[in-house]
Amino acid sequence: MDDAAVLKATGKAWDVWFAMLDEREARSLPHKEIARLLREDCGVSGWWSQSVTVEYEKFIGRREPGQRQGGEFATTVSRTLSGTMDEVLDRWLAPLSARADERAFDGVPFAEEPSVKRTDKWRYWRARLTDGSKITVSISAKPGGEASVLAVETGKLDDKADIGRWKAYWKAYLAKL
């Protein structure tokens, strides 16, 4: 995330946040306490308090890019597609239905039957793969309702090297939708 985005949203650039957190000895605090400090003492909204905390943890060497709090890695690729959330979900499901006998992504089979959940604002599709990774597809409507954003996250990756592999795979896969 670039400096302009955090500056616009929070009123401070990354270097200012990092210096302020260092002054408050945040290096010794766990993730949850850093986020709480940002929310309660600095008035940073929930999403931005998490974002600033994650970037700070990267800055101090506690976390690598793509690494989650539990130590595993994840990557996300998204694409804007024309259509409502349900139409985009149907586009996602179509190739999976067509080859139901070979349910796999990048050669890794499904460990279980995928699930679909619909809410007023989101559509979700989730599956676990036999290598222990988890695929989560989130679909949200763009303003105006004529297009939707489909994001695919591959989570629970054991190795940072897997990020590049899955990112390339999903970019090619989404280009075909």
C-alpha positions as CSV (number, residue, x, y, z in Angstrom):
1,M,0.0,0.0,0.0
2,D,1.4,3.3,-1.0
3,D,2.1,6.4,1.2
4,A,-0.6,8.4,-0.5
5,A,-3.4,6.0,0.5
6,V,-2.5,5.8,4.1
7,L,-2.0,9.6,4.3
8,K,-5.4,10.3,2.7
9,A,-7.2,7.8,5.0
10,T,-5.4,8.5,8.3
11,G,-3.8,11.9,7.9
12,K,-0.3,10.4,8.5
13,A,2.3,8.9,6.2
14,W,3.9,5.5,6.9
15,D,7.1,7.0,8.4
16,V,5.1,9.1,10.8
17,W,3.1,6.1,12.0
18,F,6.2,3.9,12.4
19,A,8.0,6.7,14.4
20,M,4.9,7.2,16.6
21,L,4.6,3.5,17.2
22,D,8.3,3.2,18.1
23,E,7.9,6.1,20.5
24,R,5.1,4.1,22.2
25,E,7.3,1.0,22.4
26,A,5.0,-0.9,20.1
27,R,7.8,-3.3,19.0
28,S,7.2,-5.2,22.3
29,L,3.4,-5.4,21.8
30,P,1.5,-8.2,20.2
31,H,-0.5,-7.5,17.0
32,K,-3.8,-7.2,18.8
33,E,-2.4,-4.6,21.3
34,I,-0.8,-2.5,18.5
35,A,-4.2,-2.4,16.6
36,R,-6.0,-1.5,19.9
37,L,-3.6,1.3,20.6
38,L,-4.1,2.7,17.1
39,R,-7.9,2.5,17.4
40,E,-8.4,3.7,21.0
41,D,-5.5,6.2,21.4
42,C,-5.1,7.5,17.9
43,G,-8.6,7.3,16.5
44,V,-7.7,5.0,13.6
45,S,-10.7,3.1,12.2
46,G,-10.8,-0.7,12.6
47,W,-9.7,-1.6,9.0
48,W,-7.0,1.0,9.0
49,S,-5.7,0.1,12.5
50,Q,-5.2,-3.4,11.2
51,S,-3.5,-2.2,8.0
52,V,-1.1,0.1,9.9
53,T,-0.4,-2.7,12.3
54,V,0.5,-5.1,9.6
55,E,2.7,-2.6,7.8
56,Y,4.4,-1.8,11.1
57,E,5.1,-5.5,11.7
58,K,6.7,-5.7,8.2
59,F,8.7,-2.6,9.0
60,I,10.1,-4.0,12.2
61,G,10.8,-7.5,10.6
62,R,8.1,-9.4,12.5
63,R,6.2,-10.3,9.4
64,E,7.1,-10.8,5.7
65,P,4.9,-9.6,2.8
66,G,2.0,-12.0,2.3
67,Q,2.5,-13.5,5.8
68,R,-0.5,-13.7,8.1
69,Q,-0.4,-13.3,11.9
70,G,-0.3,-17.1,12.5
71,G,2.9,-17.4,10.3
72,E,1.3,-18.9,7.2
73,F,1.2,-17.1,3.9
74,A,-1.6,-16.0,1.6
75,T,-2.0,-14.2,-1.7
76,T,-5.0,-12.5,-3.4
77,V,-5.7,-11.8,-7.1
78,S,-8.8,-9.9,-8.2
79,R,-10.6,-8.9,-11.4
80,T,-13.6,-6.7,-12.1
81,L,-16.1,-8.5,-14.3
82,S,-19.3,-7.2,-15.8
83,G,-22.5,-8.5,-14.2
84,T,-24.3,-8.7,-10.9
85,M,-22.7,-10.6,-8.0
86,D,-24.9,-13.7,-8.8
87,E,-23.9,-13.5,-12.5
88,V,-20.2,-13.3,-11.6
89,L,-20.7,-16.2,-9.2
90,D,-22.3,-18.2,-11.9
91,R,-19.3,-17.4,-14.2
92,W,-17.0,-18.7,-11.4
93,L,-19.0,-21.9,-10.9
94,A,-19.5,-22.8,-14.6
95,P,-16.0,-24.2,-15.3
96,L,-16.1,-26.1,-12.0
97,S,-19.4,-27.7,-12.9
98,A,-18.2,-28.6,-16.4
99,R,-15.3,-30.6,-15.0
100,A,-16.8,-31.9,-11.8
101,D,-14.9,-35.1,-12.1
102,E,-11.5,-33.3,-12.0
103,R,-11.9,-30.8,-9.2
104,A,-8.5,-29.3,-8.8
105,F,-6.6,-26.0,-9.1
106,D,-3.1,-26.0,-10.4
107,G,-3.1,-29.8,-10.1
108,V,-4.1,-29.8,-6.4
109,P,-7.4,-31.7,-5.8
110,F,-10.2,-30.4,-3.6
111,A,-10.1,-32.0,-0.1
112,E,-13.8,-31.4,0.4
113,E,-16.9,-30.2,-1.4
114,P,-16.8,-26.4,-1.8
115,S,-19.3,-24.2,0.0
116,V,-21.2,-21.1,-1.3
117,K,-22.6,-18.4,0.9
118,R,-24.7,-15.4,-0.1
119,T,-25.2,-12.2,1.9
120,D,-26.8,-8.9,0.9
121,K,-23.3,-7.4,0.1
122,W,-21.2,-10.4,-0.7
123,R,-21.0,-13.8,-2.4
124,Y,-18.5,-16.3,-1.1
125,W,-17.1,-19.6,-2.5
126,R,-14.7,-21.6,-0.3
127,A,-12.8,-24.8,-0.7
128,R,-9.9,-26.6,1.0
129,L,-7.3,-28.3,-1.1
130,T,-5.5,-31.6,-0.3
131,D,-2.2,-29.7,0.2
132,G,-3.8,-27.9,3.2
133,S,-4.3,-24.6,1.4
134,K,-7.7,-22.8,1.4
135,I,-9.3,-21.0,-1.5
136,T,-11.7,-18.2,-0.7
137,V,-13.5,-16.4,-3.5
138,S,-15.2,-13.1,-2.5
139,I,-17.5,-11.2,-4.9
140,S,-18.8,-7.7,-4.2
141,A,-20.8,-5.3,-6.4
142,K,-19.2,-2.2,-7.8
143,P,-21.3,1.0,-7.5
144,G,-24.1,1.1,-10.0
145,G,-24.5,-2.7,-10.0
146,E,-23.3,-3.3,-13.6
147,A,-20.0,-4.9,-12.5
148,S,-18.6,-6.9,-9.6
149,V,-15.2,-7.5,-8.2
150,L,-14.1,-11.2,-7.9
151,A,-11.2,-11.8,-5.5
152,V,-9.5,-15.1,-5.1
153,E,-7.4,-15.6,-2.0
154,T,-5.2,-18.7,-1.6
155,G,-4.5,-19.0,2.2
156,K,-2.8,-21.3,4.6
157,L,0.3,-21.5,2.4
158,D,3.3,-22.9,4.3
159,D,6.0,-21.3,2.1
160,K,6.5,-17.8,0.9
161,A,7.6,-19.3,-2.5
162,D,4.0,-20.5,-3.0
163,I,2.8,-16.9,-3.3
164,G,4.3,-16.3,-6.8
165,R,3.0,-19.7,-8.0
166,W,-0.6,-19.1,-7.0
167,K,-0.6,-15.4,-8.0
168,A,0.4,-16.4,-11.5
169,Y,-2.1,-19.3,-11.6
170,W,-5.0,-17.1,-10.6
171,K,-4.1,-14.2,-12.9
172,A,-4.2,-16.7,-15.9
173,Y,-7.4,-18.4,-14.5
174,L,-9.3,-15.1,-14.0
175,A,-8.3,-13.9,-17.5
176,K,-10.4,-16.7,-18.9
177,L,-13.6,-15.7,-17.0
